[in-house]
Amino acid sequence: MKIRDVIASPGLTGFFADDQAAIKAGAQPDGFIYLGEPKTPGFTTIRQAGESVSIMLELEDGQVAYGDCATVQYSGVGGRHPVFKARELAENIEGEWAEWLRGQELRSFRSLVEAMEALTLNSPAPKALHYGLSQALLDAVARSRKVTMAEVIADEYGTQVADKPVPIFAQSGDDLYNNADKMILKKVAVLPHGLINNAKRKVGRDGEIFLEYVRWLAGRITFLGSNEYRPRLHLDTYGTLGQVFAGNWERLADYLGKVADAARPYAIQIEGPMDAGSRSAQIEALGALRNLLRKKGIHVPIVADEWCNTLEDIREFVSSGAADFVQIKTPSLGSISNTIAAIQFAKENGSYTYLGGSCNETDRCGQVCAHIALAMQPDQTLAKPGMGVDEGLMIVHNEMQRALALIRRRKAALQK
């Protein structure tokens, strides 16, 4: 089976692109927008509509495989790729990239993405393009073989497809309370993300606002949930705890002990407690905090996010032992082959794995990542896109359930 033609379609994402630097510097919310001037290159306003590009590969038999180019909500900071213009990227895809794609044989996903990454063709957003095109190539190979994308990954990378859905992590956005209720009612395995992106409004001078939210969340789960429901709490603090405690990791470690107490009887993990300004500084700061937590007997796993973007970054964070979890932020890695390699490396070297990404992706990104999750079995996978809980949770959960049902039915038929 060969690729016959290529079509690129500019589109929207499931959320917005936000200028994190401006928000952390104190930009004031006004309804859904933020007032003030953007600080990060590529932004024309502090909050702007997220853009995507669908890459559609028409196959010889008339089937159409597709994947979506997207970037993260907080683009252009923490070592991440800047925002892109969808129309410009779509034109580029239908130009020299389409010339390379037409006529390609769909024998192996792995060999196709290796060839893609070896090309020196120009692109206004190479990571976003590699992300979307690798999704489309995976879908194309799966369609040509008449199997699921999860099975293609498992076959080519020597893994085993999970026999049940991978635990899903949902994100609340700014609606911390109502969206937490939604997650509890739907028995989400890991919650609620929290979007703790402003020290003054969401953490408090001495951490009192954040502490009270964790206390409320634990009580709410007990009130709304059942005895059998024991989710993990995961709060993303975007470096704001480091701001509040002014780089004093001893005080921060003691504070996290109070956070763990407030979360009981539920386990809690903290993402991005500080932003140290560079990869090496972030590794050093996270490692120092993690060592203090161990010495004090405080069990609060630390999740690396800022400055942990590329496959090389992930290998550095894991090898240094700087964090308990690494977030594998799919758009920042470019080709999904890098996502697969990152999960493999982290698992082989004793790190917990969080197959993440961004609310600023698309439904297609969520579907493809559901198959990656089934094939690679990370410790948790992100419900995406969007910040409304229900939509992203539905997309990822249902895609995993569909794939598992198809695989079970096919295996049962073969056994007859």
N, C-alpha and C positions, 0 to 999 in steps of 0.2 A: 504494500500500500504506500502511495506517495502523496505528498502535499501538492494540490493542484493550484491553489490561489490563496491570497492573503488579503484580508480586509481589516482595517483599523477603524474603530468607532470611539470618538471622544465621549466621555460620560462623567457622571458624578460619583462621589464616594458616599459612604454611610454616615459621614460626619463632616467636620470642618478641619482646616489647617489653622493652627493657633501659634502665635509668636510667643513662645514660652519665656524668652528673655524679657519681653515687655510685661507679661503677666506677673512674673516673679519680682520684677522691679516695682510693682504696685499699680499697674494699669487698673482703672476702676471699671467694674461692670456696669453696663447700662442696658437693662433687659438682657437680651441674649448676646449683645456685642460688648466690646471693651472700648473705652474712650482712650484717646492718646495716639501717639505716633509709633509705628512699628520700629523694632530695634534689630531684627534679624534680616539679612539680605534675602531678597526674593518676595518678601511680604509687602503688599500695598496697604493692607489694614491689619490690625492685630488679630482679628478673626476673619478668615475668608473661606469661601466655599471650596470644599475639597474636589479635586479633579482626578479623573481616571481615564484610561484608554483600554478598551477591549480589543484584544488581538484575536481574530477569527481565522482559523485555518480550514479551508475547504479541501476535503479529501477526495480522492479519485472516485469513491463510491457515492459521493454526494453528502456524506456526513460533514458536520461542522464542529470542530473542536475549538475551545476558546479559553482564554485566561485574561486576567486584568492587571494592567500596570497601575500601581498606586504607591504612595509614600506615606510616612507616618504623620500623625497629628502635629507633633512637635518637630517639624522638619528644621534642618539647618542649625541645630544646637547639639551639644554633647557629642560632636563628631558625626552627626547624621547628615544625609544627603538633603540638599535644599528642595523646595517645592518646584514643580514643573508646570508648564502650560500644555494642556491636553492636545489642543489642535496642532501645535508644533510637533509634538511627539508622534501623533497619528500620521502626519505627513511623512515623517522620517521612516516610520515602520513600513508604509506603503511604497517607499522608495527603494533604497539599496538593501534594506533588510528583506523585503519581499523578493527581491531578485535572488538572494541566497536561499530563501526558504522554498521557492517553487522547485518541485522535482525531488526534494529530499525524501529518502526512504525512511519509513517508520519502523525500522527493525529494533532499535534500542533507544530508550529515553536517555540513558546515561551517556551514550556516545554522542547523541545529538546535542545535549547541553554542553558537553566538553568541547564540541566543535563550535558552538555558539560563543562560549566564553573565550575561545582562542581567536575569534575574529577581531579585527581592528577597525570595524566600521564605526562611523561617528554616530552619536546619539546625544540629544539634549539632556537625557536623564538615564544614563546607562544602567543604574541599579534598578530603577522602576521598569525599564524595558526588559532586562533580564528576568525580573520577577514575573512579569506578565507573560512573556514569551515561553519561559520554562513551564509555567502552568499549562499553556496551550499545547506545548509539545508532549507533556505527560498525558493530557487528555487525548491527544491524537494517537499516541501509542496504545493507550488503553482501548480506544475505539477500534483500532485496527486488529487488536487481539481479542476483542469482545470480552474483556474482563474489567474489573474496577481499577481505578488509579491506585488504590492501596495495594492491590495485588501486583501491579507493575513494580512499585517501589520495593515491596518485600522480595520479589523475585530477583531484581537487579542489584539490590544492596544486601541480600542475605539475611533478611529479618523475618519475623513471624507476624502476621496480621493478628491484632488483638481479637479476643472472642467476646468482648463487651466494650461499650463506649469508654473512651478515656475521660477522666474527670475534667469537667468544664469549669473554667474561671470566668465569671461575669463581671462587667464593670458598670459602675453606677452613674458616672458623670457627676455633675454638680447636685443632682437630686438625691442626696445621700440617704435620705430616710425612706421616701416612697419606693425608690428602686431597690433598697435593701429588702423591703417587704415583699416585692415581686420575686426576688431571688429565693427568699425563705419559703414562700408559698410553692415555688416550683422545685424546691429541694436542690438548689445549685450546690455542687460539691465544694467549690472554692469561691469566696465572696468577701467584700463587695468592690474592691479596687479603691473607691473613695475619692479619687482625683484630689489629693491633698497638695494643691499646687500653689498655695499662698500662705506664708507663715503667719501673718497677722490674723487673717480671717479664719483659717482652718486648723491652725495648731495652737495659737495663743502664746502670750508672752513667756510663759513657763511650761507650755505644752498642755495646759488645762483643757482647751477646747477639743483637741484630738483625743485626750484621755477620756473625756466624758462621752465622746462619740463611740469609742471602743466599748465602754461600759454599757452604753445604751444598746449597741449592736448585739452584744452577748445576751443581754436580757431579752431582747426582741426575738432572738432565735429560740430561746427557751420558751417564750410565751407563745409564739406562732408555730414552732416546729413540733415534731414528735420525739419520743424517747430514742428512736432509732436514727434520727437525723443528727449527724455530727459533722458539720462542715468545717473546713479550715478557713480561718480568716486571713485575708491577704490585703494589706493596705499599701498603696503606692504613694510615697511622700515627696517625690520629685525634688529631693535635696533640702526640703524645708526644715527638717529636724536639725540638720547641720547648721542652718541659719540661726535657728532659735537657740541652740546650745553653743554657738559661736566657735565651732571646731573643738570643743572640749569633749573628747570621746568618753572620758570617764563619767562625766555627768550624763551624757547621752545613754551610755550603757545602763546606768542606774535608772534612768527614766524608762528605758525599754523593759526593765524589770517590773516597773509599775504598770506598763502597758500589758505585759503578759498576765499580771494579776487581774487587771480589769477585764481581760478576755476570757478568763476561766468560766466554764470548764472547757473552752474551745482553744485549740492550738492557733497561734498567730504567727505570721511571717511578714516582714517589712521589706518593701522594695524601695531602692534608691534613698537611703536615709540622708545621704549628703551628695553634693556635686563638687568634687575637688578640683575641677577645671581642666583635667587632662587624664589620659588613660593611666599613666604611671602613678599619678597622685591619687586617682580614684582607687586603684588596686591597693596602694599603701594604706589609705584611710579606711577602706572596708576591712582590710586584713587586721588593722589595729583594733577596730571596733569588735570584730568577730573574736579576736583573742581575749579581749576584755570580757565579753559575754561568757565565754567558756570558763574563764577564771572565776567569775562571779556565780557560776552555775545558773545562768539565765538562759532559758531555751527559747530564743526568738530567732529562727532562721532568717538570714539576710539574703535578699534577692538583688543581683547586679542588673542594672539597666543603663543608666548614663555612662557613656564612654565604652559600653560593651555592645558594639554594633555589628562589626564584620566577623567573618570566620576567624581571622587572625586575633581580633580582640577577645573573642570567646575562648580561644585556646589559651591566651595569656591569663585571663581571669581564672579559668579553671585550673591551670597549671600552678598558679600562685596560691591557690586555696583562699582567695579573697572573699568568697561568698559561698553560701550553702546551695543557692539556686542561681542559674543564669537564665535571664530572659533571652530567648532566641527570637529576636524582633524581625520577623520574616521580610518585610520590605527593605530593611536596612542591609540584609545579606545579599540582595540581588537574586540570582538564580536559586530556585528551591533546592537544587543539588547542594548548595552551601548550607541550607537549613538542615538537610538530612545529615550532612557531614558534621555539623555542629552538635546535633543531638547525639550522634554516635560517639563523638569525642568526649562530650560531657559525661555520658553514661559510663564509658569505659574508664574514666578517670575519677569516678566517685562523686560527681556533682549531680544534684537534682536538676531536672530539666523542665522548663516552662516554655512550651511552644506558644509564643505570644504574637506580637504584631501591633495592630493599631485599630482604634475605632474608625480611623479615616481610610479604611480599605473598602472592599465591595463584597456583595454576596458571593461572587465567584471566588474571591480570595478565601472567604470562610469555608466554602465547599471543598476547595482543593486542600486547604490545610486540615480539614477533617480527615481526609484520606492519608495525609502525611502522619497525622496523629495515630491513626489505626495501625499504620505500617511500622512506625518508629516507637510507639508507646512511651511518650514522655510522661512525666508525673502529673502534668496538667496542661490543658490547651485552652486558648482564649476564645470566648464567645465574641464573634465579630461579624459584621461591622456595627457601628452605631453606639449610642450611649443610652438607648431606651430599654435595655435588658432583653425584652421579649423577642425582638427581631433577630439579633445576633445569636441569642441562645437557641431559638428555633432553627436557624439556618445550620449551625454547626451540629446540634444534637440530631436533627432529622437526617442530615447527610450521613452521619455515622451510622444511624439506625438503618437507613436505606442500604448502605454498602454492606453492612453485616447481614441483613436479610437476604440480599442477592447472593452473597458468598455461601451462606448456609443452604439456600435452595439449590444452588448449583452442585454443592458437595453431596446433598441428599440424592439428587438425580443421578449422580455418577455411581452411587452406592447401590442403586436398584438393579 
